[in-house]
Amino acid sequence: MQRCIHCQIRAARRGSLCWSCYENQAIRALYVPPAFEPDFYGGQDLPDEPTPACPGSPEKIAVLTARVEAHRALWHPLDGRGG
């Protein structure tokens, strides 16, 4: 069983946070990538701003397109997750 790197309860992935810790922005800020996901952004600079747009929405696709054109990482750790 994989453990949360903050509270040590069950986490979804090795070296990651559990859902409760991930949802707490103060805790999540302590473990901002690349500290616990070193290859997630492919060594590129993070985007300047997160987007609240839901995955798959036209707004999100436009943001991702702009990030590609600017040679930035596609994902920001605080991007909207939908819901």
Gaussian input, Z-matrix of N, CA and C with variables (Angstrom, degrees):
# hf/3-21g

backbone

0 1
 N
 C     1     B1
 C     2     B2     1     A1
 N     3     B3     2     A2     1     D1
 C     4     B4     3     A3     2     D2
 C     5     B5     4     A4     3     D3
 N     6     B6     5     A5     4     D4
 C     7     B7     6     A6     5     D5
 C     8     B8     7     A7     6     D6
 N     9     B9     8     A8     7     D7
 C    10    B10     9     A9     8     D8
 C    11    B11    10    A10     9     D9
 N    12    B12    11    A11    10    D10
 C    13    B13    12    A12    11    D11
 C    14    B14    13    A13    12    D12
 N    15    B15    14    A14    13    D13
 C    16    B16    15    A15    14    D14
 C    17    B17    16    A16    15    D15
 N    18    B18    17    A17    16    D16
 C    19    B19    18    A18    17    D17
 C    20    B20    19    A19    18    D18
 N    21    B21    20    A20    19    D19
 C    22    B22    21    A21    20    D20
 C    23    B23    22    A22    21    D21
 N    24    B24    23    A23    22    D22
 C    25    B25    24    A24    23    D23
 C    26    B26    25    A25    24    D24
 N    27    B27    26    A26    25    D25
 C    28    B28    27    A27    26    D26
 C    29    B29    28    A28    27    D27
 N    30    B30    29    A29    28    D28
 C    31    B31    30    A30    29    D29
 C    32    B32    31    A31    30    D30
 N    33    B33    32    A32    31    D31
 C    34    B34    33    A33    32    D32
 C    35    B35    34    A34    33    D33
 N    36    B36    35    A35    34    D34
 C    37    B37    36    A36    35    D35
 C    38    B38    37    A37    36    D36
 N    39    B39    38    A38    37    D37
 C    40    B40    39    A39    38    D38
 C    41    B41    40    A40    39    D39
 N    42    B42    41    A41    40    D40
 C    43    B43    42    A42    41    D41
 C    44    B44    43    A43    42    D42
 N    45    B45    44    A44    43    D43
 C    46    B46    45    A45    44    D44
 C    47    B47    46    A46    45    D45
 N    48    B48    47    A47    46    D46
 C    49    B49    48    A48    47    D47
 C    50    B50    49    A49    48    D48
 N    51    B51    50    A50    49    D49
 C    52    B52    51    A51    50    D50
 C    53    B53    52    A52    51    D51
 N    54    B54    53    A53    52    D52
 C    55    B55    54    A54    53    D53
 C    56    B56    55    A55    54    D54
 N    57    B57    56    A56    55    D55
 C    58    B58    57    A57    56    D56
 C    59    B59    58    A58    57    D57
 N    60    B60    59    A59    58    D58
 C    61    B61    60    A60    59    D59
 C    62    B62    61    A61    60    D60
 N    63    B63    62    A62    61    D61
 C    64    B64    63    A63    62    D62
 C    65    B65    64    A64    63    D63
 N    66    B66    65    A65    64    D64
 C    67    B67    66    A66    65    D65
 C    68    B68    67    A67    66    D66
 N    69    B69    68    A68    67    D67
 C    70    B70    69    A69    68    D68
 C    71    B71    70    A70    69    D69
 N    72    B72    71    A71    70    D70
 C    73    B73    72    A72    71    D71
 C    74    B74    73    A73    72    D72
 N    75    B75    74    A74    73    D73
 C    76    B76    75    A75    74    D74
 C    77    B77    76    A76    75    D75
 N    78    B78    77    A77    76    D76
 C    79    B79    78    A78    77    D77
 C    80    B80    79    A79    78    D78
 N    81    B81    80    A80    79    D79
 C    82    B82    81    A81    80    D80
 C    83    B83    82    A82    81    D81
 N    84    B84    83    A83    82    D82
 C    85    B85    84    A84    83    D83
 C    86    B86    85    A85    84    D84
 N    87    B87    86    A86    85    D85
 C    88    B88    87    A87    86    D86
 C    89    B89    88    A88    87    D87
 N    90    B90    89    A89    88    D88
 C    91    B91    90    A90    89    D89
 C    92    B92    91    A91    90    D90
 N    93    B93    92    A92    91    D91
 C    94    B94    93    A93    92    D92
 C    95    B95    94    A94    93    D93
 N    96    B96    95    A95    94    D94
 C    97    B97    96    A96    95    D95
 C    98    B98    97    A97    96    D96
 N    99    B99    98    A98    97    D97
 C   100   B100    99    A99    98    D98
 C   101   B101   100   A100    99    D99
 N   102   B102   101   A101   100   D100
 C   103   B103   102   A102   101   D101
 C   104   B104   103   A103   102   D102
 N   105   B105   104   A104   103   D103
 C   106   B106   105   A105   104   D104
 C   107   B107   106   A106   105   D105
 N   108   B108   107   A107   106   D106
 C   109   B109   108   A108   107   D107
 C   110   B110   109   A109   108   D108
 N   111   B111   110   A110   109   D109
 C   112   B112   111   A111   110   D110
 C   113   B113   112   A112   111   D111
 N   114   B114   113   A113   112   D112
 C   115   B115   114   A114   113   D113
 C   116   B116   115   A115   114   D114
 N   117   B117   116   A116   115   D115
 C   118   B118   117   A117   116   D116
 C   119   B119   118   A118   117   D117
 N   120   B120   119   A119   118   D118
 C   121   B121   120   A120   119   D119
 C   122   B122   121   A121   120   D120
 N   123   B123   122   A122   121   D121
 C   124   B124   123   A123   122   D122
 C   125   B125   124   A124   123   D123
 N   126   B126   125   A125   124   D124
 C   127   B127   126   A126   125   D125
 C   128   B128   127   A127   126   D126
 N   129   B129   128   A128   127   D127
 C   130   B130   129   A129   128   D128
 C   131   B131   130   A130   129   D129
 N   132   B132   131   A131   130   D130
 C   133   B133   132   A132   131   D131
 C   134   B134   133   A133   132   D132
 N   135   B135   134   A134   133   D133
 C   136   B136   135   A135   134   D134
 C   137   B137   136   A136   135   D135
 N   138   B138   137   A137   136   D136
 C   139   B139   138   A138   137   D137
 C   140   B140   139   A139   138   D138
 N   141   B141   140   A140   139   D139
 C   142   B142   141   A141   140   D140
 C   143   B143   142   A142   141   D141
 N   144   B144   143   A143   142   D142
 C   145   B145   144   A144   143   D143
 C   146   B146   145   A145   144   D144
 N   147   B147   146   A146   145   D145
 C   148   B148   147   A147   146   D146
 C   149   B149   148   A148   147   D147
 N   150   B150   149   A149   148   D148
 C   151   B151   150   A150   149   D149
 C   152   B152   151   A151   150   D150
 N   153   B153   152   A152   151   D151
 C   154   B154   153   A153   152   D152
 C   155   B155   154   A154   153   D153
 N   156   B156   155   A155   154   D154
 C   157   B157   156   A156   155   D155
 C   158   B158   157   A157   156   D156
 N   159   B159   158   A158   157   D157
 C   160   B160   159   A159   158   D158
 C   161   B161   160   A160   159   D159
 N   162   B162   161   A161   160   D160
 C   163   B163   162   A162   161   D161
 C   164   B164   163   A163   162   D162
 N   165   B165   164   A164   163   D163
 C   166   B166   165   A165   164   D164
 C   167   B167   166   A166   165   D165
 N   168   B168   167   A167   166   D166
 C   169   B169   168   A168   167   D167
 C   170   B170   169   A169   168   D168
 N   171   B171   170   A170   169   D169
 C   172   B172   171   A171   170   D170
 C   173   B173   172   A172   171   D171
 N   174   B174   173   A173   172   D172
 C   175   B175   174   A174   173   D173
 C   176   B176   175   A175   174   D174
 N   177   B177   176   A176   175   D175
 C   178   B178   177   A177   176   D176
 C   179   B179   178   A178   177   D177
 N   180   B180   179   A179   178   D178
 C   181   B181   180   A180   179   D179
 C   182   B182   181   A181   180   D180
 N   183   B183   182   A182   181   D181
 C   184   B184   183   A183   182   D182
 C   185   B185   184   A184   183   D183
 N   186   B186   185   A185   184   D184
 C   187   B187   186   A186   185   D185
 C   188   B188   187   A187   186   D186
 N   189   B189   188   A188   187   D187
 C   190   B190   189   A189   188   D188
 C   191   B191   190   A190   189   D189
 N   192   B192   191   A191   190   D190
 C   193   B193   192   A192   191   D191
 C   194   B194   193   A193   192   D192
 N   195   B195   194   A194   193   D193
 C   196   B196   195   A195   194   D194
 C   197   B197   196   A196   195   D195
 N   198   B198   197   A197   196   D196
 C   199   B199   198   A198   197   D197
 C   200   B200   199   A199   198   D198
 N   201   B201   200   A200   199   D199
 C   202   B202   201   A201   200   D200
 C   203   B203   202   A202   201   D201
 N   204   B204   203   A203   202   D202
 C   205   B205   204   A204   203   D203
 C   206   B206   205   A205   204   D204
 N   207   B207   206   A206   205   D205
 C   208   B208   207   A207   206   D206
 C   209   B209   208   A208   207   D207
 N   210   B210   209   A209   208   D208
 C   211   B211   210   A210   209   D209
 C   212   B212   211   A211   210   D210
 N   213   B213   212   A212   211   D211
 C   214   B214   213   A213   212   D212
 C   215   B215   214   A214   213   D213
 N   216   B216   215   A215   214   D214
 C   217   B217   216   A216   215   D215
 C   218   B218   217   A217   216   D216
 N   219   B219   218   A218   217   D217
 C   220   B220   219   A219   218   D218
 C   221   B221   220   A220   219   D219
 N   222   B222   221   A221   220   D220
 C   223   B223   222   A222   221   D221
 C   224   B224   223   A223   222   D222
 N   225   B225   224   A224   223   D223
 C   226   B226   225   A225   224   D224
 C   227   B227   226   A226   225   D225
 N   228   B228   227   A227   226   D226
 C   229   B229   228   A228   227   D227
 C   230   B230   229   A229   228   D228
 N   231   B231   230   A230   229   D229
 C   232   B232   231   A231   230   D230
 C   233   B233   232   A232   231   D231
 N   234   B234   233   A233   232   D232
 C   235   B235   234   A234   233   D233
 C   236   B236   235   A235   234   D234
 N   237   B237   236   A236   235   D235
 C   238   B238   237   A237   236   D236
 C   239   B239   238   A238   237   D237
 N   240   B240   239   A239   238   D238
 C   241   B241   240   A240   239   D239
 C   242   B242   241   A241   240   D240
 N   243   B243   242   A242   241   D241
 C   244   B244   243   A243   242   D242
 C   245   B245   244   A244   243   D243
 N   246   B246   245   A245   244   D244
 C   247   B247   246   A246   245   D245
 C   248   B248   247   A247   246   D246

   B1=1.4510
   B2=1.5270
   B3=1.3094
   B4=1.4614
   B5=1.5267
   B6=1.3192
   B7=1.4647
   B8=1.5188
   B9=1.3169
   B10=1.4599
   B11=1.5267
   B12=1.3350
   B13=1.4582
   B14=1.5229
   B15=1.3318
   B16=1.4610
   B17=1.5325
   B18=1.3170
   B19=1.4709
   B20=1.5256
   B21=1.3272
   B22=1.4607
   B23=1.5268
   B24=1.3480
   B25=1.4646
   B26=1.5257
   B27=1.3024
   B28=1.4659
   B29=1.5289
   B30=1.3159
   B31=1.4578
   B32=1.5178
   B33=1.3016
   B34=1.4583
   B35=1.5207
   B36=1.3302
   B37=1.4545
   B38=1.5143
   B39=1.3239
   B40=1.4524
   B41=1.5259
   B42=1.3180
   B43=1.4542
   B44=1.5095
   B45=1.3169
   B46=1.4485
   B47=1.5169
   B48=1.3247
   B49=1.4636
   B50=1.5239
   B51=1.3349
   B52=1.4598
   B53=1.5364
   B54=1.3128
   B55=1.4577
   B56=1.5227
   B57=1.3216
   B58=1.4677
   B59=1.5231
   B60=1.3112
   B61=1.4699
   B62=1.5173
   B63=1.3271
   B64=1.4570
   B65=1.5260
   B66=1.3082
   B67=1.4600
   B68=1.5310
   B69=1.3209
   B70=1.4689
   B71=1.5292
   B72=1.3366
   B73=1.4652
   B74=1.5250
   B75=1.3275
   B76=1.4723
   B77=1.5296
   B78=1.3369
   B79=1.4670
   B80=1.5269
   B81=1.3321
   B82=1.4641
   B83=1.5244
   B84=1.3310
   B85=1.4672
   B86=1.5291
   B87=1.3325
   B88=1.4594
   B89=1.5287
   B90=1.3242
   B91=1.4606
   B92=1.5225
   B93=1.3162
   B94=1.4520
   B95=1.5272
   B96=1.3364
   B97=1.4597
   B98=1.5222
   B99=1.3022
   B100=1.4455
   B101=1.5178
   B102=1.3205
   B103=1.4541
   B104=1.5257
   B105=1.3638
   B106=1.4580
   B107=1.5221
   B108=1.3198
   B109=1.4563
   B110=1.5250
   B111=1.3323
   B112=1.4561
   B113=1.5121
   B114=1.3131
   B115=1.4546
   B116=1.5244
   B117=1.3241
   B118=1.4586
   B119=1.5250
   B120=1.3156
   B121=1.4580
   B122=1.5219
   B123=1.3125
   B124=1.4429
   B125=1.5151
   B126=1.3298
   B127=1.4467
   B128=1.5176
   B129=1.3114
   B130=1.4581
   B131=1.5203
   B132=1.3311
   B133=1.4562
   B134=1.5160
   B135=1.3287
   B136=1.4622
   B137=1.5203
   B138=1.3266
   B139=1.4629
   B140=1.5339
   B141=1.3250
   B142=1.4631
   B143=1.5243
   B144=1.3177
   B145=1.4630
   B146=1.5286
   B147=1.3320
   B148=1.4723
   B149=1.5255
   B150=1.3076
   B151=1.4568
   B152=1.5317
   B153=1.3427
   B154=1.4692
   B155=1.5249
   B156=1.3378
   B157=1.4655
   B158=1.5299
   B159=1.3192
   B160=1.4658
   B161=1.5235
   B162=1.3418
   B163=1.4561
   B164=1.5260
   B165=1.3281
   B166=1.4545
   B167=1.5154
   B168=1.3354
   B169=1.4608
   B170=1.5305
   B171=1.3267
   B172=1.4659
   B173=1.5327
   B174=1.3324
   B175=1.4622
   B176=1.5263
   B177=1.3371
   B178=1.4611
   B179=1.5258
   B180=1.3177
   B181=1.4545
   B182=1.5291
   B183=1.3351
   B184=1.4675
   B185=1.5258
   B186=1.3311
   B187=1.4671
   B188=1.5236
   B189=1.3302
   B190=1.4617
   B191=1.5295
   B192=1.3244
   B193=1.4598
   B194=1.5231
   B195=1.3275
   B196=1.4682
   B197=1.5275
   B198=1.3246
   B199=1.4676
   B200=1.5254
   B201=1.3293
   B202=1.4664
   B203=1.5237
   B204=1.3255
   B205=1.4639
   B206=1.5287
   B207=1.3492
   B208=1.4670
   B209=1.5314
   B210=1.3349
   B211=1.4744
   B212=1.5252
   B213=1.3312
   B214=1.4513
   B215=1.5233
   B216=1.3215
   B217=1.4676
   B218=1.5327
   B219=1.3238
   B220=1.4666
   B221=1.5191
   B222=1.3300
   B223=1.4575
   B224=1.5119
   B225=1.3089
   B226=1.4606
   B227=1.5253
   B228=1.3455
   B229=1.4698
   B230=1.5195
   B231=1.3154
   B232=1.4656
   B233=1.5140
   B234=1.3273
   B235=1.4610
   B236=1.5174
   B237=1.3412
   B238=1.4518
   B239=1.5110
   B240=1.3195
   B241=1.4784
   B242=1.5259
   B243=1.3113
   B244=1.4660
   B245=1.5061
   B246=1.2730
   B247=1.4377
   B248=1.4545
   A1=109.00
   A2=115.79
   A3=121.37
   A4=109.25
   A5=115.34
   A6=121.10
   A7=111.39
   A8=116.15
   A9=123.33
   A10=108.72
   A11=117.27
   A12=119.89
   A13=112.57
   A14=117.39
   A15=120.11
   A16=112.27
   A17=116.93
   A18=120.02
   A19=113.90
   A20=117.22
   A21=123.85
   A22=114.97
   A23=119.16
   A24=118.45
   A25=107.61
   A26=117.62
   A27=121.67
   A28=111.42
   A29=115.76
   A30=122.69
   A31=109.39
   A32=116.41
   A33=121.10
   A34=112.31
   A35=116.98
   A36=120.42
   A37=109.78
   A38=115.72
   A39=121.10
   A40=109.56
   A41=116.79
   A42=121.56
   A43=113.81
   A44=116.90
   A45=120.74
   A46=110.79
   A47=115.32
   A48=122.06
   A49=110.24
   A50=116.29
   A51=120.20
   A52=107.52
   A53=116.69
   A54=120.49
   A55=111.44
   A56=118.80
   A57=121.42
   A58=111.36
   A59=117.28
   A60=120.82
   A61=110.83
   A62=117.11
   A63=120.68
   A64=110.76
   A65=117.43
   A66=121.49
   A67=112.60
   A68=118.28
   A69=122.26
   A70=107.83
   A71=117.02
   A72=120.11
   A73=112.56
   A74=118.11
   A75=120.27
   A76=110.52
   A77=116.30
   A78=120.08
   A79=109.38
   A80=116.26
   A81=119.63
   A82=110.82
   A83=118.34
   A84=122.23
   A85=111.89
   A86=117.04
   A87=120.11
   A88=112.19
   A89=116.73
   A90=121.84
   A91=111.54
   A92=117.45
   A93=121.67
   A94=109.36
   A95=117.79
   A96=119.51
   A97=109.32
   A98=119.40
   A99=128.55
   A100=114.90
   A101=120.69
   A102=121.60
   A103=112.46
   A104=118.04
   A105=117.73
   A106=113.02
   A107=118.69
   A108=122.37
   A109=107.68
   A110=117.69
   A111=120.55
   A112=115.87
   A113=120.06
   A114=120.91
   A115=113.47
   A116=117.26
   A117=120.91
   A118=112.24
   A119=117.92
   A120=120.95
   A121=112.67
   A122=118.64
   A123=121.76
   A124=114.99
   A125=117.68
   A126=121.50
   A127=113.85
   A128=118.53
   A129=121.31
   A130=110.29
   A131=115.57
   A132=120.68
   A133=109.84
   A134=115.48
   A135=120.13
   A136=110.11
   A137=116.98
   A138=119.84
   A139=109.71
   A140=116.60
   A141=120.57
   A142=112.37
   A143=116.96
   A144=121.59
   A145=110.60
   A146=117.16
   A147=118.91
   A148=109.40
   A149=116.34
   A150=120.53
   A151=109.08
   A152=117.11
   A153=119.24
   A154=112.72
   A155=117.46
   A156=121.24
   A157=110.92
   A158=115.32
   A159=121.51
   A160=110.72
   A161=117.25
   A162=120.73
   A163=111.30
   A164=116.43
   A165=122.10
   A166=115.13
   A167=117.36
   A168=120.17
   A169=109.73
   A170=117.94
   A171=119.92
   A172=112.06
   A173=116.84
   A174=120.42
   A175=111.16
   A176=117.33
   A177=121.68
   A178=110.50
   A179=117.09
   A180=121.07
   A181=110.50
   A182=117.19
   A183=120.50
   A184=110.90
   A185=116.76
   A186=120.59
   A187=110.32
   A188=117.30
   A189=120.48
   A190=111.72
   A191=116.54
   A192=120.50
   A193=110.84
   A194=116.67
   A195=120.67
   A196=111.17
   A197=117.04
   A198=120.46
   A199=110.99
   A200=117.41
   A201=120.51
   A202=109.72
   A203=116.41
   A204=120.53
   A205=111.93
   A206=116.82
   A207=121.32
   A208=111.77
   A209=116.79
   A210=122.08
   A211=111.49
   A212=116.16
   A213=122.31
   A214=108.49
   A215=116.17
   A216=120.22
   A217=108.51
   A218=116.02
   A219=119.18
   A220=112.79
   A221=117.25
   A222=120.63
   A223=111.13
   A224=115.84
   A225=123.67
   A226=106.03
   A227=119.43
   A228=119.56
   A229=114.54
   A230=118.19
   A231=120.87
   A232=112.97
   A233=118.94
   A234=121.53
   A235=109.67
   A236=115.05
   A237=121.25
   A238=111.91
   A239=116.01
   A240=121.04
   A241=111.34
   A242=117.24
   A243=120.09
   A244=110.32
   A245=115.76
   A246=118.07
   A247=111.30
   D1=132.78
   D2=177.83
   D3=-82.50
   D4=143.84
   D5=-177.13
   D6=-112.33
   D7=146.09
   D8=174.78
   D9=-62.44
   D10=135.79
   D11=-178.75
   D12=-74.03
   D13=-8.22
   D14=178.57
   D15=-103.01
   D16=-54.38
   D17=-172.95
   D18=-108.08
   D19=-7.98
   D20=176.92
   D21=71.73
   D22=10.70
   D23=172.04
   D24=-84.50
   D25=178.85
   D26=-174.86
   D27=-61.65
   D28=132.61
   D29=177.83
   D30=-118.32
   D31=160.57
   D32=-178.15
   D33=-71.47
   D34=-35.79
   D35=-177.21
   D36=-135.96
   D37=153.72
   D38=178.22
   D39=-60.65
   D40=137.89
   D41=177.42
   D42=70.88
   D43=22.79
   D44=-176.39
   D45=-122.68
   D46=-179.55
   D47=178.06
   D48=-97.07
   D49=152.82
   D50=171.05
   D51=-74.12
   D52=169.15
   D53=-176.94
   D54=-61.43
   D55=-41.55
   D56=-178.96
   D57=-62.45
   D58=-45.24
   D59=179.58
   D60=-68.54
   D61=-36.88
   D62=179.66
   D63=-64.61
   D64=-39.32
   D65=-179.09
   D66=-70.80
   D67=-21.38
   D68=178.51
   D69=-84.67
   D70=109.07
   D71=-173.79
   D72=-63.04
   D73=-32.02
   D74=179.18
   D75=-66.19
   D76=-41.35
   D77=178.46
   D78=-70.47
   D79=-45.34
   D80=-178.74
   D81=-58.54
   D82=-36.51
   D83=-179.75
   D84=-62.81
   D85=-25.29
   D86=178.75
   D87=-70.54
   D88=-21.47
   D89=-174.00
   D90=-124.98
   D91=42.04
   D92=-178.72
   D93=-65.42
   D94=132.83
   D95=175.52
   D96=-57.87
   D97=148.64
   D98=13.22
   D99=-88.29
   D100=11.77
   D101=-177.93
   D102=-57.15
   D103=-40.10
   D104=-179.05
   D105=-120.38
   D106=-1.99
   D107=174.16
   D108=-138.09
   D109=71.95
   D110=-169.83
   D111=-62.28
   D112=-27.34
   D113=-176.35
   D114=-104.31
   D115=1.59
   D116=-172.97
   D117=-61.39
   D118=-37.88
   D119=-176.04
   D120=-98.63
   D121=4.87
   D122=175.51
   D123=63.23
   D124=24.45
   D125=177.64
   D126=76.11
   D127=5.73
   D128=179.35
   D129=-88.77
   D130=160.69
   D131=176.93
   D132=-67.26
   D133=141.32
   D134=176.46
   D135=-67.06
   D136=151.49
   D137=173.57
   D138=-61.25
   D139=152.62
   D140=-178.98
   D141=-64.71
   D142=-39.14
   D143=-175.37
   D144=-130.59
   D145=143.33
   D146=170.74
   D147=-74.34
   D148=163.64
   D149=176.43
   D150=-119.59
   D151=137.48
   D152=176.41
   D153=-82.07
   D154=-3.18
   D155=-176.59
   D156=-60.97
   D157=140.81
   D158=-179.77
   D159=-73.69
   D160=146.50
   D161=177.16
   D162=-55.87
   D163=135.62
   D164=178.15
   D165=85.23
   D166=-9.10
   D167=-179.05
   D168=-76.46
   D169=156.25
   D170=176.62
   D171=-57.00
   D172=-35.21
   D173=178.99
   D174=-64.12
   D175=-43.43
   D176=179.85
   D177=-65.42
   D178=-41.90
   D179=179.10
   D180=-62.08
   D181=-39.53
   D182=177.57
   D183=-64.59
   D184=-40.33
   D185=178.39
   D186=-65.00
   D187=-44.74
   D188=178.83
   D189=-62.62
   D190=-39.13
   D191=177.38
   D192=-61.73
   D193=-44.54
   D194=178.76
   D195=-63.48
   D196=-38.06
   D197=179.17
   D198=-66.41
   D199=-39.75
   D200=177.67
   D201=-62.95
   D202=-46.26
   D203=-178.73
   D204=-62.98
   D205=-30.12
   D206=179.51
   D207=-87.77
   D208=2.40
   D209=-178.41
   D210=57.72
   D211=42.48
   D212=177.18
   D213=-109.16
   D214=165.11
   D215=174.44
   D216=-61.38
   D217=147.31
   D218=-178.94
   D219=-71.59
   D220=-34.71
   D221=-169.97
   D222=-112.55
   D223=137.99
   D224=171.93
   D225=-106.50
   D226=140.19
   D227=-177.42
   D228=-60.28
   D229=-19.96
   D230=-179.15
   D231=-106.50
   D232=13.88
   D233=176.21
   D234=-59.32
   D235=151.68
   D236=177.93
   D237=-60.34
   D238=143.27
   D239=-178.41
   D240=-108.38
   D241=-2.07
   D242=-177.71
   D243=86.84
   D244=-175.47
   D245=176.89
   D246=136.31

